[in-house]
Amino acid sequence: MKLNDEEQDILAGKAGPVPQQALKHQIQVGDFFGAADFVPVTQAHIMADTESLGEAGVRWLESLAATREGRRRVRIPTITDPRGTDFAKAAFLGQTKAMLTLEERAIAAFVKLGVMMTDTCINYQTVQPATRNEHVAYGDTGVVIYSNSVCGARSNFEGGPSALAAGITGRTPRYGYHLPAQRRATLRVRVEATPTVLNEWGALGGVIGRLAGNYWAVPVIEGIEGAPGSDQLKHFGAAMASFGSTALFHLVGLTPEASRYADVADNGLPEHRVGRADFEALQQSYRKDDKIDVVVFSAPQLSLLELRDLAGLCEGRRLTVPLLAITSPQIKPDCDRMGYTSIIEEAGGTVLSGMCFYQSYAREISEAKGWKRLVTNSAKLVNILGGYGYVPMLASMEACVDAAQNGRLA
């Protein structure tokens, strides 16, 4: 990779061992992907839950935080993805002291490195959305696809060490979705029925993700009626990224780079048609029977408007099955202030903050609580949780709340 004078100084250790280690890592990543040089980035977002980090990863963070020589703190705004717990609800989740201690150590190291503990996968709804053509280094796949597609920003999927390195050096290798050519569409999808509820948006995203099939595929999508809102596009993109590793999509006439089809695509692309039967079939593939153990709203974290809707559905009811509603630390105080938390919890649900279900020792929670059959309105979550030993089922928010009250999924 071509290095400028500042980067050569960092590589030589003139800024200290932490930036030097960060840049060495980034050069290896850049060489692997064929990057010619670095691009400056303005924000970084680190996905580094302790279930993934483990003891070795936390010790590595602590070693960086303990360094006294040179600069160790991040130089651009650097925030965090959901953590591995909500400490206030850890006992309810059956999480162990060892899990919590590891989490506390990771948080302490991040704070020493200057990282802001936002603990959110919906920073585009809560903290500071990236803007069109803004180069960023984001980790969470749902964050990346939303920021690339809906905001028009530029990011690859950054692994935890790479996102932290970007925060420390203020740059990332210039490859992939930082390059205009990589952002051109590679397949054309005609949608013949527009979803109406969030689980349908997620299911449609899952169908298109499967069609795309790999990280470098970029769907250009036509036929969506109206203007979907932030929560609809959140579920749509998160599922597409989960089912297809997709990092960017274009909605003709809606997303910022695709005012017209010709803005992002050439003629002759492979064409696919997706109808209501296709995304309903994906939903039905996750409907086993009517037995459930737990209802979970998570992945992505819930917006304030989703919590408002959930509270409206819970009001006046008595739930017989545990219901978990997971949001960000930025939204939880507003949820409390507006009375949504008390409505949900008076019905028998639990509102959690700063975590995401599948990143919080989901398998161990299943074993501790006896939860196996799980229903959710998140297509992303059902795609993931089968690997954690659950039998996940996909349904609307209304059907999920009805199931929590009645003890079965109609």
N, C-alpha and C positions, 0 to 999 in steps of 0.2 A: 504494500500500500504506500501511496505517496503521503509523506508527512510534512506538515508545515513547520515553521521554526518552533512554535509553541509545543507542538506535539513531539518534536524531537527532544526538546528540553524535558518534557514529562517522561518520555521513554528513558532518558538518561538519568532520571532520578532527581532532577533539580527541584521538583515540587514535593518530593518525599516518596516514601515507599508505597503508600496507599494509592495515589494517582498512577504511579508507575505500574503497580500490579494491575490496576484497572485497565490501563491502556494496553498492556501486554495481552490481556484477555480479549480486548476488543480487536486487536490486530489479528489474533487467531481466528476470531469469528469472521472478520472482514476477508481474510485470506480464503477461508473455507467457501464463502459465498461470492468470491471474485470481486469484492469492492475495490474501486480504484483509489478512494480516499475517504475522509470523514466528512460528515455534514453536522453543523452545529444544531443542537436541539435545545428547546426552551423549557421542557417539562419531562419528568420521568415518573413512571408508575411501576412499583415493584410488587410482583406476585411472589410471596415468600412465606407461605403458611408453615408452621412448625411441623405439621405432619409430613410435608415434603422435605423441609430442611433436615429434620432429624438432629441428633446430637452433633454430628460432624458439621452440618451446616451452621448451627448456632455457634459452635466453637470458632468457626471461620469468621463469622460476623463479629464475635467478641474480640478476636485477634486484630481485626481492622480497627475496631473502636478503641482498643487499648494502645494503639500506636501513638507515640509521642513526637516522633520526628516528622517534620514537614506538615503538609495539609492533609487532613483526613476527612473533613466534612464535605458534604455535597455542595456544589456550586450553582445549581439551578433548583427550582422548586421540585422536590422529589417526595412523592406520596406513596401510601401503601394500599394494597388490595385488602380484602377482608382477612382478619386474623383467625386463629384456630378456636376461639371461644368468645363468648360474652361472659366475662368473669362473674357478673351478677347472677347468671343463670347456669353456671357450670355444674353445680350440684344437681340441679334438675335434669341436666343432660347426661349425668352419670360420668362426667369426665374426671380423671384421676389427678391427684396432686402432682404426679410426674409430668403430665401434659401441661398443667397450669404453670409449673415452675419453668419448663422449657419455653413457654410462651412469654413469661415475664422476662426471662433472660434475653430473648430475641428483641423484645420491645426496648429494653434498656440499651442494647447495642445500637439499634436503629436510631434512637434518640441521640446518643453520643455522636453518631455520624451525621446528625442534622436532618434526618428524614422526618417528615411530618406524618404522624400516625393518623391518617384519615380513615383507614380501614374500610375502604369502599370499592365496590366494583361498578358503581354508577357515578363516578366523578364528573361525567359529562352532564349529569342532572343536578349535581350538588356543589362541586368545588369550583372548577373553572374549565368549561368546555374548550377543547382545542379549536382553533379557527382554520379556515380554508388555507391550504398550503403551509400551515405551521408544521415544522418537523419536530416530532416528539419521540420519546422512547417508552412505549407502554407495554405492559406485560399481559394483563388479563385479556383473553381472546374476545370476550364480549365488549370490553372497552376499546380494543383495537378496531374491531369491525365497525362499531358505531362511529368512532372518531374518524376513521378513514372514509366511511361511506356517507354518513349523515352530515358530519361536520366538514368533510373535505380536507382533513388534516392528513399527515403522512407518517406512518409508523409501520414497522414490522412487529410480529410477535417477539417480544424481548424476554428471554429467560431471566429468572431472578438475578443471577450474577451480572448479566449483561445490562439490565435496567439500572442496577446499582452502579455499575461502572459508568454508565451514561450520566447518572446524576453527579458522579465525582469528577468526570472529565468535561462534561458539558457538550458531548458529541457522541455520535454513533456511526458505525460503518455505513457508507452510502451504497446500499444495494436494495433490491426488492422494491417495496412500495414507497421508497424515497425517490424512485426514478419514474419520470412520466411514462416511459414506454411500458413499464410493468403494470401500470394502472389501466391500460387498455383492456376492454372486455375480451374474453376468450370463448364465451358461449352465450347464446340468446335464449331467454326464457319468456314465453307468453303465458301470463296468468289469466285464467278464464273465469275465476271467481275470487272476489276480494274477501278476505276474512272479516269477521265482525267482532270476535272476542280474542283475548290475549292468547289462550291456548291454541286457537286456530292460527294466529300469526306465527306462533312458535312452530306449529306443525308444518305450515307452509315453508318456513325457513329451513326446517329439517329436510323436507323433500328437495328443495333447491340445493341445499348443502350436499346431499347425496348425489345429485346430478353433477354438481361441480367436481366433487371427489378429491380435490387436493389443494394444497396451500396456494399454488400459483394460478389456480383457476379464478377468473373474475366474471361473475354473471352480470349481464345487462338484462334488466327485467322490465317488461312492458305489460300493460293491462291493469295495473292497480288503479282502482277508482277512488276519487277523493284524495285527501291529504292525510295519511296516517300520522298519529301523534307520536310523541317521544316514547311512551310506554309500548305502543304497538311495534315501533321500529326496534326498540330495545329487545323485546322477545324474539322478533323476527331475526335480527342479526345474531343474537346470542345462540339461537338454535342452529343457524346456518354455520356459524363457526364451530359449534360442537359436533354436528353431524358431518361436516365436510372440510374442516380445518380452514374454512374460507376467511380471508382477512379483508375483503373489499367486495362490495356489490354496487351496482348503479341502478337506480330507478328512474327511467326516462321521464323527464318533466318534473321530477321531485328532488332528487339529490343534486348537490351543487355542481358536480362536474358533468352532469348529463341533462342539460336543457333539451338537447335533441339526441336521438340515437347516434347520429354521425359524430357527435362530440367525443364519444368514448369507444366507438366500435366501427369496424369495417364490414362491408357486405360479405356474405359467404360463411358466417360463423355457424357452427352446429346449432340447430334449433330444437327446442323442447317446448311442449305445451303441458301446463299443469292446471288441473281442474279441481273442483271441490272434492271429487271422489278420491283424488290422490292424497290430499292432506287429511281427509277423514280416515282414509285407510291407515295412514301412519298413526293417527290417534287410536284407532281401534286395535292396532297391533300391541298397544300398551294397556288394553282393557282386558284383564284376565277374568275376574268375576266380581262379586259385590263385597267381598271381605276386605276390611282395612284395619290397620293398627294405628296409623298416624297420618295427619294432613300437614303438608309443609309448603309454605310459600317462600321461595328462595331461588337464587340462581337465575336471573340477577336479583339483587336486593330490591325491596319494594320502594317505589316512589311514594310521596305523600298522597298523591291522588289514588294510588292503588290501596293504600291503607285506609283512606276515607271510604272507598268502595267496600273494602272488607269489613270495616266497622259497621257500615250500613246493613250488610248482610248478617252480621252477628247480633245486632241489637235486638234485645228481647228474647234471645234464644238461650238454651242450655245445652252446651256441647257435651257429648258423651265419649268422644275420642279426642286425644291430644291434638291440638292445632298450633302450629308454630308459624309466626309471621316474622320474617327477618328483614331488617332494614339497616340503613347506614347511621353512623353516629351523628351525621349532620341533620338527618330527618327525624330521628327518634325524639329530640326535644320538642319539635313542632307537633309530632304525633301525640306526645303527652299533653302539651298545652291546649291542643284542640279537642281533647277528650277521646280521641280514637283509641289510644292504648287502654284506657279504663273500660271502654265499651267492649273491646275484644277480650280483655282479661276477665271482666265480670261474666262474660258468656262461658268462660272456661278455657280460652286460648292463652297463648304466651307470645309476647312481642319481644324479640331479641335484637341486639344491636351490634354492628361491627364485625359480624362473622358471616359465613356462608355455609350452608348445611354440608355440602360435599367436601369442603375444605376443613372440617372441624371434627375429624376422626369419626366419620359417619359409620364405619363398620363397628367401631367400639361402642358408639351410641346405640346401634342396633342390638348389640349383645347385652349391653347394660339395661336397656329399657324393654327388650323383648319386641322391638318394632321390626317388622319385616315387610308387611304389605303397606305401601305408602302411596298416597294420592296427592297430586300437585297439578297446578295449571302451567308449569314450566316444562316445555319440551326439552330444553337443555338439561334439566335435572333428571328427567326420566332416562335420557340417553346415557347419563353418567352412572346413576345409582345401581344399575344392574351389576356393575363391576364391584360394588361394595356389599353384595349379598342381599339387596332388597328386591322385592317384586314391585316395581314402580308402575303407577297407572296415571294416565293423563286425562284431565277433565277440566271443565270451566271452573272459574272461581265460585260461581253459584253452586255447581254440583259438588265441589269440594266442601263447602260449608254445610250443605245439606247432609253430606256423608258424615261430617264431624258431629252433627246433631243426631242423625238416625243410626249411626254405627255401621252403615253399609253404603256402597256406591251404587246409586240407582242405575 
